[in-house]
Amino acid sequence: MERFSGQDASFLYMETPSVHMHTLKIAVIDLPAKIPYADVFDLVRVSMESKLHLVPRLRLRPVEVPGGLHHPMWVKDPNFNIGRHLYRAKIAEPGGHREMDQAIAEIASTQLPRDRPLWETWLLEGLADGGVVLVTKIHHSLADGVASATMLGEVMNVERNHDDLDARNPTWVPEPLPSRRTLIKDAFRDQREQLGAIGPLMRRTVKGSVNVLKNMKHRATAVPYPFVTPRTVFNRTLSPRRSFASTSLPLAEFKAVKRAANVTLNDVVLATVAGALDQFFDARAEHLSRPLIASVPMAVPSSDDAPRTAGNRVANLFTSLCNDISDPLERLQKIHAVTSQSKEIQQQLGMDTLLDWSEAAPAGLYRWILGAFSQSGLSDIMPPAANLIISNVRGPDHPLYVAGARLRAIYSVGPAIEGIGLNITGWSYCGDLSFALIADADAIPDPHLITDALRGALDELQQATGITP
């Protein structure tokens, strides 16, 4: 039994009937000519069951503390049955990419139940080319992007012929759910330990803030501030329904622009998304009052920097997409300058300062603040902290296999949150940078208008940097 970290718990607290805090991990798989089971669904079940011991948290369920006295606990699920986590559905005819995306959107539109471990996997059949799709829904409280990438490496194989379906696994020993008395007693004990951290954390926060103010006059580039954002169609109170779109582009083209412009790969991703969103707003005849602000999740290293398959260690960097600059190269360079300055401010404040505050803050107050905002409807009145979320995660550069079947493509995306109804994630795999987009379906019924525009936006960047597409 272990307690949720403050940041892990925050993703539970933010959830409402219309704010779904799960992430999606999608694998498009080429089935071999023969599989060792009569039904591919049985193959998925046996394969996943053989790997569960490698990611222990997949068998832990949340247990709330009475009265919300502290963050919930992760407890071994005494009723764990993998059959409660596996589902299957059929992709509508003719079984193309758009039909696949629509099936994924429907899966994304429902929440995970909390009476079991916070994940489920869907097998989607019916692709016209004979492939299948595995869609895994993982609650954000269970893992962030870095942990998910490590998790993927644990449960997939790097060799086609590696077969561990019949391997003997450690015996699973569940535990009874803790009593009300135990939960309350442990909550008071842990709260006392938390209170002792507030003094040193306050001093460290003040010191970091002073460093930021001291260096303000030396900044060559102004940085954006949260809530100083334009209002767009996707910055509103969320509906329960989600729309989804995906596409893949050659990673080498992004790297070529990166080298030619002497910027980072993340800068190129941001500029490409900015160009695609320009086309989206032009098609809507919508004029932005100021440049879009993106929230960019950044991994916060731990003290031991050991690989982890669970938990969250994320800081959010705010940067401008510089939509007020029409020239693609000039915009890319400005995005690089702004993002570099924002990273410097994060380092001056301390990358782990906000993480530590999420640990030190009283759980009841933390829960109330996050939950109250998610349910308040203020998103229809006040500007959002950021307009959208953009992530870029480095995935494996070698093929992965499950039970001898090769993963053709991998997509991943985090949730849309209250007031920020658009999340775009790039995930690299085997020479491709695959983009997945999740949006509030009432705001953006067809997000392919954005993913289809990524190709043209990247072409413009290549031309602007002297590269022939």
N, C-alpha and C positions, 0 to 999 in steps of 0.2 A: 504494500500500500504506500503510495506517495502522493504528495500534494501537488496540485496544479501550480505552475509558476504564475506570477501575476500576469505576464503577457499571454500565456496559454489561456488563462481564465478569461481574459478580456474578450476573446473571440466567442466565448459562450455568452458573456453578458451582453454583447452587441446584437445577439440574434433575436429576431421577432418573427411573427408569422410572414412578414414580407422581406426580411433581411436574412438570407441564407448564408451562413458562414462556413460553407464547405468549399474545398478546392476540387478541381477535376484533374485527373491524370488519365490520358487517353492513349491507348496503344492500338495501332492498326497492324494486324498480323496476317502474314501470308502462311496459310496452312500447308503442311507437306502433303504429298499424295496419299500417304497412309498415316493414320494416327492410332495410338495403342488402345483407343477406346471406341466403342460403337457410336458414342455421342460426344461431340466436342465440348458440351457443357460438363460432362463427367471429367474430361481431360482438364478443364479449367479448375474444377473443384479439387481434384487430386493434386494438381500442380501447386495450387495456392496453399492447400493444407500441408504440403510437404515443406513449405517455406515459413510457416507462421512462427516457428521457434527463433528465427533469425531477426524478427521484429516483434519483441515482446509486447509492445504497446497495442498491437492489433488485437490482443485478447484482454485488454483492460477497459473497463467501462467507468464513466463518471458517476460519483456519488456525492450529492449535495450535502453540505453541512447544515444542520438545523438552524433556522434563523439567519442564514447567510453570514454566520460569525466569521467564516474564513473562506478561502477559495476551496472548490470541490477537491475530492480525492480521486486518484486513479486506483481502481481496485480490480483484481482478477475477477473476471465475470464467472460466477458460479454456474451460470446457465449457458456458457458459450457453446454455440453450435454454428459451424461455418455455413450451414444451410440457411441461417437467418440473415446472411450477408451477401448471398449470391442470387442474382436474378437474370432473366434473359428476356429479350425483346427482338422484334423484327424490324429492320429498316424498310421504310415504305418503298414501293417500286417507283422508278426503275433501279433503285439501289445505287445512286450516284453520290458524289461528295456532299451535295446540298441536302439530300435526304438523310445522310449520316449526321450532318450537323443539326438537322431538325430533331432527330431522335435524341441527340445529346442534350439539346436545349430542354426537352421534356424531362429528362432525368435531372437536370440541374434545377428544375423549378420546384422540387419537393425537398423537404428537410430530412436530415438524418434523425431517427428516433434516439432518445437518450437513455433507453433502458438496456442498452447493449453497447459494445465497442463502437466508436464513432466512425465507421466506414462501411461501404458496401461496394460491390463490383457487379457491373452489368455486362453480360455478353450480348452484343448486337450482331445479328446474322442478317444476311440478305444483301450484302454488297454485290454489285453486278460482276465484279472480277473474281468472286469466290473467296475473298478475304473475310476476316471477322474483326470486330472491334471490341476491346475491353475498355470499359469506362469505369474508373474507380473514383468514388466520391469519398474524400477524406476530410473530416472536419479540421479547420485551420488550427484549432486548439491542439490537435494531435501532432501536426508537423508543418513546418514552413517549407519554402522551396529548396533550401539546402538539404534539410533532413529528408525531404521527399526524393531528391536525387540520389542520396546515399541509400535510402530504402529501396529504390528501384534497382540499384546495383546489387543489393543483397538478394533480392527475390528473382532476378533474372540471371541467365547464364550467358557467358561470353563465347561458348562453343556450341555449335549445333548438335553435336553428338553427346553432349554432357547430359546424362539421364539420372536424375536422383529421385524419380517418382516413388521408387520402392525403398528409398533409404530409411533407416531407422532414426526416428527423431526423439529428442528428450521427452519424457513423460510430462504431460500437462497436468499440473496440480492446482486446481482453482482454490479459492479461499472464500469463506462465508462473508457476506456483506457486513461491514462494521456496525456495531450497535450505536444507537443514538447517543448514549453516554460516552462511548469511545470517541465519536466524532467531535462532540463538544469539548471534551477534555483535551484532545490533541489540538483543537482550534485555539483554545486559550493559551496553551503552551507555546504554539508557534507564533501567536500574535505578540506575546511578550518578547520573543527573540527579535521579531520584526521591529518593534518600537526602538530597540537599541541601535538600529542602523540609521534612524532618521537624522540624528545630529550630524554624524560624519558626512552623510549624503547631502544635507543642506549646505555644509561648508564647501563640499566639492562642487555643488551646483553654482553657488555664488562665485567661486573662483573661476569656473568655466565661463560664466556670464560676463565677468569682468574682463577676461581675455578676449571675448568676442567684441565687447565695446571698445577696448583699447585698440584693436586692429581694424575697427570700422573705417577709420579715416585712410587706411592704407589699401583699401579694396579698390582694385582697378575696375571691377564690374559690380553693378548693383544686383542683389539677389532678390528673388520673389519672397513674399511673406504669405503664410497661410491666411486664407479667407479674403485675400485681395485678388479675387478671381472674377472672370466674366460669368454670367449665367447662360447656360446652354440647355438644349433639349434634354440632355441626360443628367442634369443636376437638379434633382427633384426628389420628392418622397417616392420610394420604390414601390412597385407592385410586386406580387408574389411570382409573377411569370418572368422567365429569362429567355433571351435569344442567344444564339451561339453561332460563331463562324470560325473557320480555320483555313489556313493556307501555308504553303512552304515555299521558301526562296533559298537560293544557293548561299551558304555561309561565306564562300570564297568572295562573293561580290561585296558583301558587307566589309570583309577584311581588306579588300582592295581599296575601298573608299577610306577606310580607317588609315591605312598607310599613306595614301596620297594626300590626305588632309591633315595628317599628324594629329589625330584625335583618338578617342577610345572607341571600342566597339559599341559600348553602351550609347555614346553620343550619336553614332550612326543610326542605331535603332530608334532613338528619340527623334532624330531628324526625319527618318523615314515615316514614322507614325505621324509626325507633324504634317508632312506633305500629304499623306492620305486623308487626314482630318480636314485639311484645306479643301480637298476635292469633295468631301462629304458635306461640308457647310456650303460650298458653292452650289452643289446640286439642290440644296434646300433653300438657296437664296437667303442664307442667314449670315449676318455680319457680326463678327466678334467685336465687342467693345474694348477688349484688351487681350493680350496673348494668353493662351491656355497655360495653366499651371499643372504639372504632373507630379504626383507623389510616386517616388521611386524607392521601393523597398531595398534596403542594403543589409547584407549579412553582418552581424556583429560577432567577431571571433570570441571564443571562450578562452579562459586562461590556459587550458591544456591543449586547445585547438584540435581535439580528437574528433574523428568523424562521428556523427550522431544520426540516428534513424528516427528521432522523435523530438518534439519540442520546438519552440520558437526563440530565435535570437535575432530580431529584426529591428532596424531603425529606419525611419522614413526620411528621405531627402526630398526637398521641394525644389523643383527647377522649372524654368520657363521653356515652352516649346517655340517661343520666338515667332509666333504666327504673324507678327507685324512686319517681318522681313520676308520679302518675296524671293530674293535670289537664294537658291538652294545652298550654295557654298557659303555665302555670308551667314545664312541662318545656322548652318552646321557649326561654323566657327563660334558664333555667339552662344549656341547651346553648350558647346565645349567650355567656353569661358564661364558661363553662369553655373554650370554643373560643377566645375572645378572649385569655384568659390564656395558653393554650397557645401561641398565635401570638406573644405577647409574649416568652415564654421562648425560642422558636425564634430570634427576632430578637436577643435578648441573647446567645445562644450563637453566633450567626452562621449564617445560612441555608445557607451553602456549606461549613461546617466538616466535616460528615460526608462530603460529596462529596470534599473535599480529602483526608480520611483514606483514602477508598477508592482515591485515586490514590497516596498515599504508602505505604500498607501493602504489605509484600512480597507479590508475587503468589501465591507458593506457599502461604504461611500463610493468606492471604485465601481461596484456593481450598479449602484443607483445612477451615477453620472452617465455611464455608457448606455445603460438600458433606457434611461429617460430621454436621451437625445435620439436614440433609434426609434422611439415611439412618439416623439413630440410633434412631428410634422413641421419642425422648424426649417427643414430643407426646402420647403416651398416659399420661405420668406427670406432667409439669410443666405449670403453667398457661401458656397462650400469651401472647406479648407483647401481642397484641390479639385480640379475638374475631372481628372481621371487618374487611374493607377496604371503604371507601365513597369513591367518587370522583364529582366533578361537573365535567364538561368543557363549556366553552362552544363550541358548534359554529356553523355558518353560520346566519344568520337569513333567508337568501334561498334559493330553490330551486336545486338542482344537477342537472346533466344528464350523461349519458354517452351519446355517439353519438345525441343527440336524445331519449333516454328519460329521463323525470323520476324522480328519487329520491323515493319516497313517504315513506320513514322510514329513519332511521339509528340503529343500536344499536352500542354499543361496551362492552367489558368486559375487565378484566385477569384475570390468573390467580389461582386459589386456590393458596395456598402451604402448606408443611408446618405443621400445627397451626392454620392459619387457613383452614378449608375453605369460606369464603363470601366472595364478592366481588360488590359491587353498584355499578354505574356509571350515572349519569345523564348523558345527552348531549343538548344542546338543538339543535333543527333546525326551522326554519320554524314557530315558534309552539308546538312540542311539547317536552316534556322526556321523552325516551324512556329507560326503565330496562331494563338488561340485568343478569341475575344468573347467575353461574356458581358451582356448588357441587360438592362431593364427592358423587357419586350414591349412595354407600352411606350417607352421613349424611342427605342430603335428596333422596330419590328424586323428589319432585315439588315443585320450587321455586315453582310457581305459587301455592302456599299463601301465599307471601310477596308476590309481585308482585300477586296479586289483592287483597291487603289494603291495598296502597298507596292505592287510591282512597278507601277508608273512612277511613284515617289522615289523608289530606289534607282530607277533608270535616270531620273533627273539628277540625282546626286552623282551618279557615275559620269554623266556628261559634264557636269559642273567641275568635276575633279580631273577631267581629261581622260577618263576611262571609256572605252567603247563598249556599250552593253552587248 
